Amino acid sequence: MKKILFILLIVLISLSFFLFNDKGNEYLKPYLESYLETKLQRDMSVKIEHLNIDFRHLELDAVLNNLTKVKVAGDISLLSQSFDLDYKLTSNGFKNKQISFTNKIDINGTVIGTLNNMKIYGEGETLKSHINYALNIKDELINNIKVKINKADIASLLQLAAQPAYAEGKVDVDIDIPTFKEADTKGTGKITLYKTLLNEKTFKEALNIDLPKNTVLTANLNSKVSAEIFEVKGNIKSNLAWLKLNNTTYNVKDKKFIANYKLLAPRLSQLAFLTKQTLRGQLQVAGTLHLKDKHFFLKGSTKDLGGDTNFDYNGEKLNLSMEQVDIAKLLYMLHEQPYATGKLLAKVQIQDLNKLRGSYTLKTIKAKTIANTFKKDLNIDFGKDIAFSLDTKGVIASNLLHIENTLFSDIFQYRSANMVYNLNTQKLESFYTLEIPKLSELDTLAGKSLQGEVSINGEIQYDKNLTITGSTKSLGGSINFKLLKTVLSAKIDKVPVKNLMTVLSYPIIFEAPLVGDFYYDLVTRQGTLNSTLTQAQLLENSLTKLVKQIRGVDLTKERYNQTHFNAILNKNLINIDFKAKSKQALFAIPSGQINKSNNTINANYQIEVNNKDMGGKIQGNIAQPNISIDSSNYLQKKVNDVINSNISSDALKDLGLDKLEPEAIKNLLGDLFK
C-alpha cells in the first residue's frame, strides 16, 4: 500500500505541469494507467475512473485489478512541490497470480509533505482487524515507522502471504522504528500470538504431516531493530513443545541469522507424527541456529538422558555424540521396559545425509541386565542380573549398513563381523558365532540343571520376518536349527544320547546315536520330539538289575536296533514314548511324564524277554526313581504253579528266585498282585 501511494504521488504531482483542464486530464488517463502498471506488479491492472488536476488541487479515483478502489483528494502546490492529500482504500479483496485475498479493506489516511520529505498516516480495517500506522519518507529513506495491528486474523495473514490455511487465530503487531539510517538507534517490535489452532487437515495435505488434533500455539516475541541488526527474543508455546529464543539476531547487511534457542518437548508421546515412533518422557534441547543465504548450521545438546548428548547438522552432514548416557533412561524414552542399566558411549557421523554415507560406533560401560524385568515382561528367568558389554560399529554406504558386533556376558559370547542391513529393502543378513562356556549358567533360564558347553555358528536374516539358523557339533554328531518367528525347529543327526542327557542333567539309562526332528514354540512353550536310535544299549540301572535277578537276563548286553524316543512338550511337562527292541528283548515306556518343575517322573514300563513279560511303574525323582512291578502274565502263571506245588526248588530256580533271600521272595509275591 505504501508503494502504491508513493508512486501515485510522484506521478500525479509531475502531471500537474501539464495543462489542467478536463480534456487534458482525460488525455493523461491512459498514459498514467500504463505508467502505473509498469511501476506496480506486472500482473496488476490499473483503471483510472476519475482524474482532476490543477495547480492547487488533485482528485483521483482508480481501481486496481477491478477489485480495490483508491480515492485520493487534497491540496497541492506546484511551486513548493508540497501536498496535503487524503486517501481512501476500499476493497472486498484482491487477486493476482500469486495471491487471492478475500478480506475486506477499508483504510483512510493522509499524505503530507514534499516529494523529498513526506509523512504518511493511516488507519482502518484489514485482516479482520483494526490497523493504525504512520511513517516518514525522507530522501528516499523510510523512518519513524509506527504500525499497530490489534488481533489480526492469522488465516487472512497466511492468505495474504499466499500460504495455505495452516492455522486459525489472532495476532497483535506493534512496531516502532525511529530510523534505519543510524546503526546505533534501535526500534522495537512486539508480536503477540493468541491461542491459535493449527489445522491438521491442511498440514496433512500440504506437508504430509499427521498433526495431532487440537494443537494450539501461542507466542510472545519482542524485537529490537536498527539499520543493520534485528534482535529477537521470546517464547513460542504449544501443547506439543515450547521454544524459547534468546540473543537471536538477523544482520541485514550480510543476511546472516543467528538464534540461541531452548526447545522443550514435555510429552514426547505427542510427537509420534514427527518421530514415526512411540516415545515417552520429556526432552529439553539447547543450542544455536546459523542461517546465511541457503546454508544453515544447527547445533544442540541435552542432558535429559544422563551424561551429555550433542549434535550438529548443516543440511548435509550430521554428527551425534553420546557420552555416559544412561541406558535405562534411553530405554524409557524409546518406550521400552528397563531391561538393562549402565552407561552408553556412541558417535554417529553422517557425511552425506541425502546419500546416507557415514559411520557409527557404540559401546556400553558397566552394563547389566535387570532380571526382574526379563522375568516379568518376557517370561525369561536368568535368576540374577547379568553383566554384559556391547561393542558395535558400522559403516553406511550405498544404502547398505555394514555392522560389526561383539556382545560378551557372564553367560555367553556373541560375535558378528559381517552384518549387512539394506536401508532400502529393510533386509538384514549376518553370520554369527555364539559360545556358551558354561551351560550351568542357564540353569534358571532352562528351568533345570544343565552341564557342559556349546558353540554355535549360524546366520541371521530379516525380510519381513526374523529367521535365525545355526548349527553345532559340540555334543557330537550335529544339530541344525532354525528359528522363524516364534517357532524353533531342529534336525538332530547322530548325536549321542549320553551327551544330551549329560547336558540336561538327566540320568543316562542308555547309549545310542540319536537322529530326530524337534519343534518348539517359544511363546506357547509347546513342542514335539520324534527320534530314532540305532545300536542302542541300555545301561545298568535299578530296573535292569531287577530284571536280571528275576529273569536272569542282562538287558544291558542287548543291542536294540528298532528304537524310538518321542516326546510332547507342554510348558513344564514332557510326555514321553520310548521303545527299544532287540532280537530277544523288548523294553518300552508307552506312556510317561516328566515334570521339569519338580524334576520327577511318572511312567509305565513294559518288558518282554523271549515272550515272557513283566510291567510296572517308574515314579519319583528322576535321578533315583522308585520302580515297582504291577503285572506279569508269565510271573502270575509261574506263581500259581509254585503255589500248587508248594513252591518247589525247581520252580524257584525257574523263576530266577532261587538266589533271593526268603524275606525278599515273600515281599515280592506279597506285592505282585495288589
C-alpha positions, 0 to 999 in steps of 0.5 A: 500500500505504501508503494502504491501511494508513493508512486501515485504521488510522484506521478500525479504531482509531475502531471500537474505541469501539464495543462489542467483542464478536463480534456487534458486530464482525460488525455493523461488517463491512459498514459498514467494507467500504463505508467502505473502498471509498469511501476506496480506488479506486472500482473496488476491492472490499473483503471483510472475512473476519475482524474482532476488536476490543477495547480492547487488541487488533485482528485483521483479515483482508480481501481486496481485489478477491478477489485480495490478502489483508491480515492485520493483528494487534497491540496497541492502546490506546484511551486513548493512541490508540497501536498496535503492529500487524503486517501481512501482504500476500499476493497472486498479483496484482491487477486493476482497470480500469486495471491487471492485475498478475500478480506475486506479493506477499508483504510483512510489516511493522509499524505503530507509533505514534499516529494523529498520529505513526506509523512504518511498516516493511516488507519482502518480495517484489514485482516479482520482487524483494526490497523493504525500506522504512520511513517516518514519518507525522507530522501528516499529513506523510510523512518519513524515507522509506527504500525499497530495491528490489534488481533489480526486474523492469522488465516487472512495473514497466511492468505495474504502471504499466499500460504495455505490455511495452516492455522486459525487465530489472532495476532497483535503487531506493534512496531516502532522504528525511529530510523534505519539510517543510524546503526546505533538507534534501535526500534522495537517490535512486539508480536503477540500470538493468541491461542491459535489452532493449527489445522491438521487437515491442511498440514496433512495435505500440504506437508504430509504431516499427521498433526495431532488434533487440537494443537494450539500455539501461542507466542510472545516475541519482542524485537529490537531493530536498527539499520543493520541488526534485528534482535529477537527474543521470546517464547513460542508455546504449544501443547506439543513443545515450547521454544524459547529464543534468546540473543537471536539476531538477523544482520541485514547487511550480510543476511546472516541469522543467528538464534540461541534457542531452548526447545522443550518437548514435555510429552514426547508421546505427542510427537509420534507424527514427527518421530514415526515412533512411540516415545515417552518422557520429556526432552529439553534441547539447547543450542544455536541456529546459523542461517546465511543465504541457503546454508544453515548450521544447527547445533544442540545438546541435552542432558535429559538422558544422563551424561551429555548428548550433542549434535550438529547438522548443516543440511548435509552432514550430521554428527551425534555424540553420546557420552555416559548416557544412561541406558535405562533412561534411553530405554524409557524414552524409546518406550521400552521396559528397563531391561538393562542399566549402565552407561552408553558411549556412541558417535554417529557421523553422517557425511552425506545425509541425502546419500546416507554415507557415514559411520557409527560406533557404540559401546556400553560401560558397566552394563547389566541386565535387570532380571526382574524385568526379563522375568516379568515382561518376557517370561525369561528367568536368568535368576540374577542380573547379568553383566554384559558389554556391547561393542558395535560399529558400522559403516553406511554406504550405498544404502547398505549398513555394514555392522560389526558386533561383539556382545560378551556376558557372564553367560555367553559370547556373541560375535558378528563381523559381517552384518549387512542391513539394506536401508532400502529393502529393510533386509538384514543378513549376518553370520554369527558365532555364539559360545556358551562356556558354561551351560550351568549358567542357564540353569534358571533360564532352562528351568533345570540343571544343565552341564557342559558347553556349546558353540554355535555358528549360524546366520541371521536374516530379516525380510519381513520376518526374523529367521535365525539358523545355526548349527553345532557339533559340540555334543557330537554328531550335529544339530541344525536349527532354525528359528522363524518367528516364534517357532524353533525347529531342529534336525538332530543327526547322530548325536549321542544320547549320553551327551544330551542327557549329560547336558540336561542333567538327566540320568543316562539309562542308555547309549545310542546315536540319536537322529530326530526332528524337534519343534518348539514354540517359544511363546506357547512353550509347546513342542514335539520330539520324534527320534530314532536310535540305532545300536542302542544299549541300555545301561545298568540301572535299578530296573535292569538289575531287577530284571536280571535277578528275576529273569536272569537276563542282562538287558544291558548286553542287548543291542536294540536296533528298532528304537524310538524316543518321542516326546510332547512338550507342554510348558513344564511337562514332557510326555514321553514314548520310548521303545527299544527292541532287540532280537530277544528283548523288548523294553518300552515306556508307552506312556510317561511324564516328566515334570521339569518343575519338580524334576520327577517322573511318572511312567509305565514300563513294559518288558518282554524277554523271549515272550515272557513279560513283566510291567510296572511303574517308574515314579519319583525323582528322576535321578533315583526313581522308585520302580515297582512291578504291577503285572506279569502274565508269565510271573502270575502263571509261574506263581500259581504253579509254585503255589500248587506245588508248594513252591518247589526248588525247581520252580524257584530256580525257574523263576530266577528266585532261587538266589533271593533271600526268603524275606525278599521272595515273600515281599515280592509275591506279597506285592505282585498282585495288589 
